[in-house]
Amino acid sequence: MQIYLIRHGEVDEKYHKVFGGSRIDMGLSALGLKHGEAVAEWLKDTKIDAFYSSPMLRVQQTMAPMARQRGLQPEVMPGLMEIDFGDWTGSRWDEVQANFGVSAFDWLEIIETNGIANGEDIDVLKSRVRESLLRIINAHPHGKVAVFCHGGIIRVIIALLLGVPLAHLAHFNIEYGSISLVELLPERKHAVEIELLNFQPPVAK
């Protein structure tokens, strides 16, 4: 099975480097809309058996070009919504230190230790993402699927598949409009392989 994990495109400029999470349903910038088109173009010759997506606007807008191209509608999964950043919501990355006394760059570690006031509990987060992931895997054991979601959720999915702490996923970026490809090979000792990581298809000028 192959799972294409696709992060939404660039968001409206006023939300750049802002913790929006699940509480701010922001839209895409002009470049973000092009990110969606670039994803559809890059994958146009790839057989995709099914689409899944977060219900949030930025994800729906990113996925729209591929849905139009293929005449397919995704299954929308609330479990794929972005992380709830609690009291950090609306704060810029450079404001977190001043407002909360921690570095925003440690966000994955802080989430894993439930360190954000009124934020999403790590067990709840992992549970909802795991439930969505298992539904997808069980529905397409030998297929190819596209999962349109968020940077935080892609990290959670990869952490669950690899069986590693979420904080370890801080070692690489998940950029706007990027594609990561995970292959599941249950017959092998190392049953999960990362075939592609954080690839941004070129945007048409």
C-alpha positions in Angstrom: 0.0 0.0 0.0 1.2 3.5 -0.8 -0.1 6.6 1.1 0.6 10.0 -0.3 0.6 12.5 2.5 -0.1 16.0 1.2 0.1 19.2 3.2 -2.1 22.1 2.3 -0.7 25.0 0.4 0.5 28.3 1.7 -2.1 30.1 3.8 -3.2 33.8 3.8 -0.3 36.0 4.5 -1.7 37.3 7.8 -1.5 33.7 9.2 2.1 33.1 8.2 4.1 31.7 11.2 0.9 31.8 13.3 -0.3 28.8 15.3 -3.8 28.4 13.7 -4.4 24.8 14.4 -7.9 23.5 14.4 -9.4 26.7 15.8 -8.7 29.1 12.8 -10.2 27.9 9.5 -8.0 30.0 7.3 -7.9 30.0 3.5 -5.0 29.8 1.0 -2.9 32.6 -0.5 -2.6 33.0 -4.2 0.6 30.9 -4.0 -1.2 28.4 -1.9 -3.8 27.9 -4.6 -0.9 27.3 -7.0 0.5 24.7 -4.6 -2.7 22.7 -5.0 -2.5 22.9 -8.8 1.1 21.8 -8.7 0.3 18.8 -6.6 -2.5 17.7 -9.0 -0.1 18.2 -12.0 2.7 16.2 -10.5 0.4 13.3 -9.6 -1.7 13.4 -12.7 -0.3 10.1 -14.1 -0.3 8.3 -10.8 -3.2 5.9 -10.1 -5.0 7.0 -7.0 -7.7 4.7 -5.6 -9.2 7.1 -3.1 -8.9 10.5 -1.5 -9.1 11.4 2.1 -9.0 14.9 3.6 -9.3 17.1 6.6 -12.5 19.2 6.6 -10.6 22.5 7.0 -10.8 25.1 4.3 -7.1 25.3 3.5 -7.1 21.6 2.9 -10.2 21.6 0.8 -8.8 24.4 -1.4 -5.6 22.5 -1.9 -7.3 19.3 -2.9 -9.8 20.9 -5.2 -7.6 20.9 -8.4 -7.0 17.1 -8.1 -10.7 16.4 -7.3 -11.7 18.3 -10.4 -9.0 16.7 -12.5 -10.1 13.2 -11.6 -13.8 13.7 -11.0 -13.5 12.2 -7.5 -14.7 13.4 -4.2 -12.7 12.7 -1.1 -13.9 11.2 2.1 -13.7 14.0 4.7 -12.4 12.8 8.0 -12.7 15.1 11.1 -9.9 13.0 12.6 -7.5 14.5 10.1 -8.0 18.1 11.4 -5.0 20.0 12.5 -3.9 19.9 16.2 -5.7 22.2 18.6 -3.0 24.5 19.9 -5.1 25.8 22.8 -3.8 29.0 24.3 -1.1 29.3 21.6 -3.8 29.8 18.9 -3.3 33.1 17.1 0.2 33.6 18.4 3.1 34.1 16.1 6.1 31.8 16.5 8.2 34.7 17.7 5.6 35.6 20.3 5.4 32.2 22.0 8.6 32.8 24.0 7.4 36.1 25.4 3.8 34.9 26.0 4.4 31.4 27.4 8.1 31.2 28.3 9.0 28.4 25.9 10.5 28.2 22.4 8.0 27.6 19.6 10.7 25.5 17.9 10.1 22.8 20.7 6.4 22.6 19.8 6.4 18.8 19.0 8.1 18.0 22.3 5.7 20.4 24.2 2.7 18.9 22.6 3.9 15.4 23.5 4.1 16.4 27.1 0.8 18.2 27.1 2.6 21.5 27.7 0.2 23.8 25.9 -2.5 25.2 28.2 -6.0 24.2 26.9 -4.3 22.4 24.0 -5.2 19.0 22.7 -4.3 16.1 24.9 -1.6 14.0 23.2 -3.5 10.7 23.8 -6.6 12.2 22.2 -4.6 13.5 19.3 -2.9 10.2 18.6 -6.2 8.2 19.1 -8.2 10.2 16.5 -5.4 10.2 14.0 -4.7 6.5 14.5 -8.4 5.7 14.0 -8.5 7.6 10.7 -5.3 6.0 9.6 -6.5 2.5 10.3 -9.7 3.1 8.5 -7.8 4.2 5.4 -5.3 1.2 5.6 -8.1 -1.4 6.1 -10.1 0.0 3.2 -7.1 -0.1 0.7 -4.7 -2.8 1.8 -3.0 -3.0 -1.6 -4.0 0.4 -3.0 -2.7 3.9 -3.5 -4.4 6.7 -1.5 -3.9 10.4 -1.2 -4.4 12.0 2.2 -4.7 15.8 2.2 -4.2 17.3 5.7 -1.8 19.4 7.8 1.9 19.5 8.7 1.2 18.5 12.3 -1.0 15.6 11.3 1.5 14.3 8.7 4.1 14.2 11.5 1.7 12.3 13.8 0.9 9.8 11.0 4.6 9.1 10.3 5.4 8.9 14.1 2.6 6.3 14.5 3.6 4.3 11.5 7.3 4.2 12.5 6.6 3.8 16.2 8.7 6.8 17.2 8.1 9.7 19.6 6.4 12.7 17.9 9.3 14.9 19.0 11.6 13.0 16.7 9.7 14.3 13.7 11.2 17.8 14.4 14.3 16.7 12.5 12.7 17.5 9.1 10.2 20.0 7.6 6.8 19.5 6.1 6.5 22.5 3.8 3.4 24.0 2.3 2.1 22.0 -0.7 4.6 19.1 -0.1 4.1 15.4 -0.8 5.5 12.6 1.4 5.1 9.0 0.3 4.9 6.1 2.8 4.8 2.5 1.6 3.5 -0.3 3.8 5.1 -3.7 3.2 3.7 -6.0 5.8 5.6 -9.0 4.4 9.0 -7.4 5.3 10.7 -7.0 8.6 10.8 -3.2 8.1 7.2 -2.9 7.1 7.1 0.9 6.7 9.3 2.7 4.2 9.5 6.4 3.6 9.8 6.6 -0.2 9.5 10.4 -0.5 9.7 13.1 2.1 8.7 16.8 2.0 8.8 17.1 -1.8 7.4 20.3 -3.2 6.2 20.0 -6.8 7.3 23.0 -8.9 4.7 25.8 -9.1 3.8 27.1 -12.6 4.8 30.7 -13.1 
